[in-house]
Amino acid sequence: MKNNEIPYKIYLSEDELPQNWYNLRADMKVKPAPLLNPGTGQPLSADELSAVFCRELVEQELDNDTPLVPIPKEIRDFYKMYRPSPLVRAYCLEQELDTPAHIYYKFEGNNTSGSHKLNSAIAQAYYAKKQGLKGVTTETGAGQWGTALSMACAYLKLDCQVYMVKVSYEQKPFRREVMRTYGAKVTPSPSNTTAVGRKILEEFPNTTGSLGCAISEAVEAAAAQPGYRYVLGSVLNQVLLHQSVIGLEAKAALDKVGVKPDIVIGCAGGGSNLGGLIAPFMGEKLRGEQDYRIIAVEPASCPSFTRGVFAYDFCDTGMICPLAKMYTLGSSFIPSANHAGGLRFHGMSPVLSQLYHDGYMEARAVEQTSVFRAAEQFARCEGILPAPESSHAIRAAIDEALACRETGEEKTILFGLTGTGYFDLVAYQKYNDGEMSDSIPTDEDLARSIAALPKIG
Amino acid sequence: MKNNEIPYKIYLSEDELPQNWYNLRADMKVKPAPLLNPGTGQPLSADELSAVFCRELVEQELDNDTPLVPIPKEIRDFYKMYRPSPLVRAYCLEQELDTPAHIYYKFEGNNTSGSHKLNSAIAQAYYAKKQGLKGVTTETGAGQWGTALSMACAYLKLDCQVYMVKVSYEQKPFRREVMRTYGAKVTPSPSNTTAVGRKILEEFPNTTGSLGCAISEAVEAAAAQPGYRYVLGSVLNQVLLHQSVIGLEAKAALDKVGVKPDIVIGCAGGGSNLGGLIAPFMGEKLRGEQDYRIIAVEPASCPSFTRGVFAYDFCDTGMICPLAKMYTLGSSFIPSANHAGGLRFHGMSPVLSQLYHDGYMEARAVEQTSVFRAAEQFARCEGILPAPESSHAIRAAIDEALACRETGEEKTILFGLTGTGYFDLVAYQKYNDGEMSDSIPTDEDLARSIAALPKIG
């Protein structure tokens, strides 16, 4: 198809939707390092993991070999309610930037959870239901993952218990109400419903909570109730597997119009979106079939790839979860106030960490104010108010397109627009009022949290 | 296509999108009554209207004869960024209700304005730009229309001034921030920027404003600034014309799979969504080609069709706007607190009023708590959190589908899902907390406001 004949939105019909997820690990020469038991320092066995996660999800977590994992029909039916997500040709942004580059974005925000998180939430809820479980527990910060899980559980009539960081529960009540509308039980964390919560409340009665504490409560709550398991929205191998549906759809749509991207860009927090978007492109690169520039964009306030180390670390600040080998700033690192709530994780998916370590992708850190400038520019011409997280990818895509204007190159850029900013208006207000600032950790901050890494591996 | 082979979402390709709007009035035997000058009691001329509205919009307002009005290419290009909107087969809702009915909905909420309002906002902004104007003024209550207009103006680089009812400006800051992100100037109304605002503030210094007052300020502000005109998001004939894109797309998609609806259902406030959704179906009915049951659903708290009178009345509570012949509760009627902000208008589109008067459609009023029950049920199985306004249509669609379960009839139901409820979480919270109640005006309330109607026509 000629470049200017490509429609604004390239949709796939239902029979063109992916039938399988793609497991990137199958094509990696160096596999991601296994999760370790923090007590023994040994790789976690399937049995150990099954105490926390559903059986089939444990299989997916440990499977480094099967390239294509069939998507069960029930999950495909759910996907049909909000997928395929649109692949959009950003004609208006191209014109606004006066660039010869061709810009595409895969928009995952057109569902009530507001982000790509639903892709893995329905999968994890489905396997829990299939195992005959009664319900699942999880934690949520600002609430994107908790909302997605609530929706999936409502659909499958599965009980859903969400530990929501107390400061968000109180100050950001809207996502909490969406979860409640979907029937989830939402508890502000720390709470007196768990031993770990009671202990923290005793020590710090006025604490407003943290994600690390909410994780600990959710894990304890799952273990304490027969028929419950814990689920998690990012970082894990299984999550990247489910999220591969993003990249598979994007690639199928581009193939349909005969387009190959030169550059693939995604924002990176724990890695769920980036890992999903790049999966099939990275697969071709790993197999030597095609080359792509792949760029991870992270906030300068929490720069795990660009300023972290590749080492074993805890996934939670409470240090009760398994150890993962990943790019990390140290589990004791606390990013300063930063509105891209979804990108505040101190570590990174082990799969993506290994790929970055092996030179298959680039990473760059961008500052918050420049991210919101990009968000505003994008919103005004493309008509979508982007999530702050997604706007990190927009920033990098705009910068690459502007570079093309300088060189005259007609590069094709694909980026992931992971979600909408409808629940991030407090941050937009700060930006509109000129009160937003950047916050970059000092070398001393990072040296301190990195020095505290566990001495393993 | 066989019934169970119909996809979850029926999309049109870009070359199947409507090239023309459909002007329902061309097929009406009895035309809607003209707008009257409140001073003279005579029909408003094009010249009089042009002082307030753009020239081409005045032509559209007065044109009762042309059935098809070409959609300018610039507007079609903008539509392509968020249209076609999905026509969804509600398989999950059907299963949940255990009904033999087939349910479809046309979903207009998948854009950042969150509703169908964008369809007319871009048209009105386009004609203003084409006329060489500098900007437009408008009023907004909760902010849906103001957001849509801000987006359209940002795209066309047109100045946008929004008078926002003060209570919403202060208590619902999020839509205000979306408008500001799109570059609009948002002023809490009443304000000291207009004579009418200053007068009201002098009399009632603590007022939190009203839509009627905001309209007056917006009209005055347009008249006071060279190169500005006033625009409005509902009620007017031109708005129904632009919104016909909803029904035209819905009908084209249904035709594609060989489906004819038996019942078409829409919520009705000022009539912009209902008039747009039903347009091509009503056209066939008016021309005697096909019969459809057409149902307008309004809140029991503001029941203009079901308990109002068909008479000339003011469109605003300030009584400075033209008189329109319509179903009305009287411009002095104030509905009690009701979260379906978009359905609180005391009157109704003159086109729809005439059609209802002539027996071409039904109307029913539904109570708020039952509307939110329907919203919750819909959200949990279809995965979309609906706007309270849209949920009125959901309520009626569910009731019709349940009636089919009783009779065993396989009726096909089409309803309009006008928007999402992401900015209505305060209302959802009230519902979740069991604190929502119904509020139905007494006969005495209505008799009083109806007795105050102007004595004309």
Interface residues (C-beta under 8 A of the other chain):
Chain A: P7 Y8 K9 Y11 S13 E14 D77 F78 K80 M81 Y82 V88 C92 N110 N111 T112 G114 M151 A154 Y155 P173 F174 E177 V178 R180 T181 Y182 G183 E376 A379 R380 C381 E382 G383 I384 L385 T420 Y422 F423 L425 Y428 Q429 Y431 N432
Chain B: P7 Y8 K9 Y11 S13 E14 D77 F78 K80 M81 Y82 V88 C92 N110 N111 T112 G114 M151 A154 Y155 P173 F174 E177 V178 R180 T181 Y182 G183 E376 A379 R380 C381 E382 G383 I384 L385 T420 Y422 F423 L425 Y428 Q429 Y431 N432
